[in-house]
Amino acid sequence: MNTYSYAATDKSGRTVKGKLKAASSQELYGQLREEGLYCYEYQELGARRLKAKYRFKTKELALLCRQLSAMLSAGINVVRAIHILMSQEESAKAKEVLREIYEEVQRGSSFSAALENKEGAFPPLFVSMVASGEASGNLDMIMARVSDHYAKENKLQNTIKKAMTYPTILLIVMVIVVFVLFGFVMPTFAGLFTNPEAIPPITRFVMGISDIFINYWFFLIAGIIFLIVGIKLMLKIKPIRYLFDKAKCKLKMVGKLVTQIYLARFARTMANLFASGLQMVECLEKSVETLNNSYISSCFDTVLENVKRGESVSDSIAATGVFDAMFTSTLYIGEESGRLDEILEKSADFYDEESDTAVTNLVSMIEPIMIVFLGLMVMLVLAGVFPAMYGSIENMGI
């Protein structure tokens, strides 16, 4: 048993703080809910949790959940099911994580608590769904639902990767062409100018760029690497990350497409969590966490506070202006009709298709920009080369 300090709110909105012993954070949530309290913050006292050596990928989670669901539905208990998963796992690191989970469950720990102790190995959403399945006694059905969730998440990731294949190849070709034009082609024509004072300005400019490529190529490469690393480090600073995430959602045309992808993920996660029996506030909190967008997370801080005070989910989300009006209207219908789980499921299916379209449209916007940029580089070199060619023809008296 672990000791937790917590902060919670009761039905009247009054804040309650205290300490409680529980086997896991999910058990802590359950105990507080039985007392009519909602926990919004907790800390494990004296926790000594080691970082897991392996992080399961989305595709692996989908397969693991599907296998667990099949074995549990067939009547195999959790301990035996985990042992079977461990024995057939090919990755040595993943096998070690499953072995540690198996040993903890064998010693009497709950499956969700064992998963939670492997920090970094499994996403919080997966741990929460397992805890919900254990609490409701429907772990087999929950695992089937989680498997479907991660299968669709993996499909979305593969769609993005597949869509970005051509732009990535085009970018590599573009970089190679630029280096060849300025590093090799332009220096060849530069020798045709016998009178430096007669060199046109555009040619002089292109030759200057060419000299930089030839004489300072090392600094160019180092600068590019420094820029990439610098951007990654800067994005770890919260205010900068917030502005970057906000820009992704607010940019004209691009922002709408990116928000559609976020909305699809949010709707799918929300549908699965709510159908699993989790409280609405916890569903919202964990659904937003999966988006990994600090701007949207900050907007939902207000949503969570409003829902805790008893306001409707649809009105609270609509007030943020993050997601489109159709989604919030659908949520309102679900709340009024008492069929929110069914409405969320249908919305998730709709926005899954919308996200595929959004990815395709986003890539279709990137490709022309890259092609135009490549064309401009070629035109710039040609503009610098043609005066040299004409000059050499005149010198030959043609």
C-alpha positions in Angstrom: 0.0 0.0 0.0 1.2 3.5 -0.9 0.4 6.7 0.9 -0.9 9.6 -1.1 -1.5 13.2 -0.3 -4.5 14.6 -2.3 -6.5 17.6 -3.1 -10.2 17.1 -4.1 -13.5 18.9 -4.4 -16.9 17.8 -3.1 -20.3 18.2 -4.7 -20.6 21.8 -3.5 -17.2 22.7 -5.0 -15.4 23.0 -1.6 -11.7 21.9 -1.6 -10.7 19.0 0.6 -7.1 18.0 1.3 -5.7 15.0 3.1 -3.8 11.7 3.0 -4.9 8.3 2.1 -3.4 4.8 1.7 -4.1 3.0 -1.6 -2.5 0.3 -3.8 -2.5 2.7 -6.8 -3.7 6.1 -8.0 -6.8 4.5 -9.5 -7.7 2.9 -6.2 -7.2 6.4 -4.6 -9.6 7.9 -7.2 -12.1 5.1 -6.4 -12.0 5.6 -2.6 -12.5 9.3 -3.0 -15.4 8.9 -5.4 -17.1 6.7 -2.9 -16.8 9.5 -0.4 -18.3 11.9 -2.9 -15.0 13.6 -3.7 -13.3 14.3 -7.0 -9.5 14.2 -6.9 -7.8 16.8 -9.1 -4.3 16.6 -7.7 -2.3 13.9 -5.8 1.2 13.0 -4.9 2.6 9.7 -3.8 4.6 10.1 -0.7 8.0 8.5 -0.6 7.6 7.2 -4.1 10.6 5.4 -5.6 9.6 4.6 -9.2 12.2 3.6 -11.7 12.1 4.6 -15.3 11.1 1.7 -17.5 13.8 0.4 -20.0 11.3 0.1 -22.8 8.4 2.1 -24.2 5.7 0.1 -26.0 4.8 1.5 -29.4 1.2 2.1 -30.5 1.2 -0.9 -32.8 2.5 -3.1 -30.0 -0.1 -1.8 -27.6 -2.9 -2.6 -30.1 -1.6 -6.2 -30.5 -1.0 -6.7 -26.7 -4.6 -5.5 -25.9 -6.2 -7.7 -28.6 -4.3 -10.7 -27.2 -5.2 -9.9 -23.6 -8.9 -9.5 -24.6 -9.0 -12.8 -26.4 -7.3 -14.7 -23.5 -9.5 -13.1 -20.8 -12.7 -13.7 -22.8 -11.6 -17.4 -23.1 -11.5 -17.6 -19.2 -7.7 -17.3 -18.7 -6.9 -15.2 -15.6 -4.8 -12.1 -15.8 -1.7 -13.6 -14.2 -1.6 -16.5 -16.7 -2.4 -14.1 -19.6 0.6 -11.9 -18.7 2.8 -14.9 -18.5 1.8 -16.0 -22.0 2.4 -12.6 -23.4 5.8 -12.5 -21.7 6.8 -16.0 -23.1 6.0 -15.1 -26.7 7.5 -11.6 -26.6 10.5 -11.4 -29.0 12.0 -8.1 -27.8 14.4 -8.6 -24.9 13.6 -5.2 -23.3 9.8 -5.6 -23.7 10.1 -9.1 -22.3 11.9 -7.8 -19.2 9.1 -5.2 -18.6 6.4 -7.9 -18.9 8.3 -10.2 -16.6 8.5 -7.5 -13.9 4.7 -6.8 -14.3 4.0 -10.6 -14.1 6.0 -10.9 -10.8 4.2 -7.9 -9.3 0.8 -9.3 -10.2 1.8 -12.7 -8.8 2.7 -11.0 -5.5 -0.8 -9.6 -5.2 -0.6 -6.2 -6.9 -3.3 -5.2 -9.3 -2.6 -5.2 -13.0 -3.1 -1.4 -13.3 -0.8 -0.8 -10.3 1.9 -2.9 -11.9 1.6 -1.0 -15.1 1.8 2.3 -13.3 5.0 1.3 -11.6 6.6 0.8 -15.0 6.9 4.6 -15.6 7.3 5.4 -19.3 6.6 1.9 -20.6 2.8 2.5 -21.1 0.8 5.6 -21.8 -1.4 7.0 -18.9 -4.5 6.3 -21.0 -3.7 2.6 -21.2 -3.2 2.4 -17.4 -6.4 4.3 -16.7 -8.4 2.0 -19.0 -7.0 -1.1 -17.3 -7.9 0.3 -13.9 -11.4 1.0 -15.1 -11.7 -2.5 -16.5 -10.6 -4.0 -13.2 -13.0 -1.8 -11.2 -16.0 -2.7 -13.5 -15.1 -6.4 -13.9 -15.1 -6.0 -17.7 -11.4 -6.0 -18.4 -11.8 -8.3 -21.5 -14.3 -5.8 -23.1 -12.2 -2.8 -22.1 -9.1 -4.4 -23.6 -11.0 -5.0 -26.9 -12.0 -1.3 -26.9 -8.4 -0.2 -26.1 -7.1 -2.4 -28.9 -9.4 -0.7 -31.4 -8.3 2.7 -30.1 -4.6 2.0 -30.6 -5.2 0.3 -33.9 -6.9 3.5 -35.2 -4.2 5.6 -33.6 -1.5 3.5 -35.4 -3.5 3.9 -38.7 -3.5 7.6 -38.3 0.3 7.7 -37.6 0.9 5.5 -40.7 -1.3 7.7 -42.8 0.8 10.8 -41.8 4.0 8.9 -42.4 2.9 7.7 -45.8 1.6 11.1 -46.8 4.9 12.7 -45.8 7.1 10.2 -47.8 6.9 12.2 -51.0 7.5 15.6 -49.5 10.5 14.2 -47.5 12.0 12.7 -50.7 11.3 16.0 -52.5 13.1 17.9 -49.7 16.1 15.7 -49.9 16.3 16.1 -53.7 15.8 19.9 -53.3 18.8 20.1 -50.9 21.0 18.0 -53.2 20.1 20.1 -56.3 20.8 23.4 -54.5 24.2 22.1 -53.3 25.0 20.9 -56.8 23.9 24.1 -58.5 25.8 26.4 -56.2 28.7 24.2 -55.4 29.6 22.7 -58.8 27.5 24.2 -61.7 27.9 27.9 -61.0 31.8 27.8 -60.4 32.1 26.2 -63.9 30.5 29.1 -65.6 32.2 31.7 -63.4 35.4 31.1 -65.3 33.9 32.4 -68.5 33.9 36.0 -67.2 37.2 37.6 -68.3 36.3 41.1 -67.1 35.2 41.1 -63.5 33.8 44.6 -63.8 31.4 43.5 -66.5 29.8 40.9 -64.4 26.0 41.7 -64.0 24.7 42.3 -60.4 22.5 39.1 -60.5 25.5 37.0 -61.6 27.7 38.6 -58.9 25.0 37.7 -56.3 24.8 34.1 -57.4 28.6 33.8 -57.5 28.7 35.1 -53.9 26.3 32.4 -52.8 28.4 29.8 -54.7 31.6 31.0 -52.9 29.8 30.5 -49.6 28.8 27.0 -50.5 32.4 26.1 -51.7 34.4 27.8 -48.9 32.1 27.6 -45.9 30.2 24.3 -46.5 31.2 23.0 -43.1 29.8 26.1 -41.3 26.6 25.7 -43.3 26.1 22.1 -42.2 27.0 23.0 -38.6 24.6 25.9 -38.7 21.8 23.7 -39.9 22.5 21.1 -37.2 22.7 23.9 -34.6 19.4 25.4 -35.8 17.6 22.0 -35.6 19.0 21.3 -32.1 18.3 24.8 -31.0 14.7 24.7 -32.1 14.2 21.4 -30.2 15.7 22.8 -27.1 13.6 26.0 -27.3 10.4 24.0 -27.7 11.1 22.5 -24.3 10.7 26.0 -22.8 7.0 26.2 -21.7 6.2 29.8 -23.0 7.8 29.1 -26.4 6.1 25.7 -26.6 2.8 27.3 -25.9 3.2 29.9 -28.6 4.3 27.2 -31.1 1.3 25.0 -30.3 -1.0 28.0 -30.5 0.4 28.9 -33.9 -0.2 25.4 -35.2 -3.9 25.8 -34.3 -4.4 29.4 -35.4 -2.5 29.6 -38.7 -4.7 30.3 -41.6 -5.8 27.1 -43.5 -3.1 25.0 -41.9 -4.5 25.5 -38.4 -7.9 24.2 -39.3 -6.4 21.0 -40.7 -4.2 20.5 -37.7 -7.1 21.0 -35.4 -9.2 18.4 -37.3 -6.4 15.9 -36.5 -6.4 16.8 -32.9 -10.2 16.6 -32.7 -10.3 13.1 -34.2 -7.8 11.9 -31.5 -9.7 13.7 -28.7 -13.1 12.3 -29.8 -11.8 8.8 -30.1 -10.1 8.9 -26.7 -13.1 10.6 -25.1 -15.5 7.9 -26.5 -13.4 5.0 -25.2 -12.9 6.5 -21.7 -16.5 7.5 -21.2 -17.7 4.0 -22.4 -15.3 2.4 -19.9 -17.1 4.1 -17.0 -14.7 6.8 -16.1 -16.0 10.1 -14.6 -16.5 13.0 -17.1 -13.8 15.2 -15.6 -11.3 12.4 -15.7 -12.3 11.6 -19.3 -11.7 15.2 -20.4 -8.4 15.4 -18.5 -6.9 12.3 -20.0 -8.3 12.9 -23.5 -6.5 16.3 -23.6 -3.3 14.8 -22.4 -3.1 12.5 -25.5 -3.0 15.6 -27.8 0.3 16.8 -26.4 -0.6 20.4 -27.2 0.0 23.0 -24.4 -2.3 25.6 -25.9 -5.3 23.2 -26.0 -4.4 21.9 -22.6 -4.5 25.5 -21.2 -7.9 26.1 -22.8 -9.2 22.9 -21.2 -8.1 24.0 -17.7 -11.1 26.3 -17.7 -13.3 23.5 -19.2 -12.4 21.2 -16.3 -13.1 23.9 -13.7 -16.5 24.6 -15.3 -17.5 20.9 -15.5 -16.5 20.5 -11.8 -19.0 23.3 -11.0 -21.7 21.5 -12.8 -21.8 23.2 -16.2 -22.4 21.1 -19.3 -19.4 19.7 -21.2 -20.7 21.0 -24.6 -21.0 24.6 -23.4 -17.7 24.5 -21.6 -15.8 23.2 -24.7 -17.7 25.6 -27.0 -16.6 28.6 -24.9 -12.9 27.8 -25.7 -13.4 28.0 -29.4 -10.8 25.3 -30.0 -13.0 22.7 -31.7 -15.6 23.3 -34.3 -19.3 24.1 -33.6 -20.5 20.8 -35.0 -18.7 18.7 -32.4 -19.9 20.8 -29.5 -23.5 20.7 -30.9 -23.2 16.9 -31.1 -22.1 16.8 -27.5 -25.0 18.9 -26.5 -27.5 16.5 -28.2 -25.8 13.6 -26.5 -26.1 15.2 -23.1 -29.7 16.2 -23.5 -30.7 12.7 -24.9 -28.8 10.7 -22.3 -26.9 8.9 -25.1 -23.6 10.6 -24.8 -21.6 7.4 -25.1 -23.3 6.5 -28.4 -23.0 10.1 -29.8 -19.3 10.2 -28.9 -18.7 6.9 -30.7 -20.3 8.1 -33.9 -18.5 11.5 -33.6 -15.2 9.6 -33.3 -15.9 7.5 -36.4 -16.8 10.7 -38.3 -13.7 12.7 -37.2 -11.4 9.7 -37.9 -12.4 10.0 -41.6 -12.1 13.8 -41.4 -8.5 13.5 -40.0 -7.5 11.3 -43.0 -8.8 14.0 -45.3 -7.0 16.7 -43.3 -3.7 14.9 -43.5 -4.1 14.6 -47.3 -5.0 18.3 -47.7 -2.1 19.4 -45.4 0.4 17.4 -47.5 -1.1 18.7 -50.8 -0.3 22.3 -49.5 3.3 21.5 -48.6 4.3 19.9 -52.0 3.6 22.9 -54.2 5.5 25.2 -51.9 8.6 23.0 -52.0 8.4 22.6 -55.8 8.1 26.4 -56.2 11.1 27.0 -54.0 13.2 24.4 -56.0 12.1 26.2 -59.2 13.2 29.5 -57.8 16.6 28.2 -56.9 17.1 26.8 -60.5 15.9 30.1 -62.0 18.3 32.1 -59.8 21.3 30.0 -61.0 20.1 30.3 -64.6 19.8 34.0 -64.3 23.4 34.2 -63.2 24.7 31.7 -65.8 23.1 33.2 -69.0 25.2 36.4 -69.0 28.3 34.3 -68.9 27.1 32.1 -71.8 26.2 35.2 -73.9 29.6 36.8 -73.1 31.5 33.7 -74.1 29.5 33.5 -77.4 30.3 37.2 -78.2 34.0 36.6 -77.5 34.0 33.8 -80.0 32.5 36.2 -82.5 29.4 34.2 -83.2 
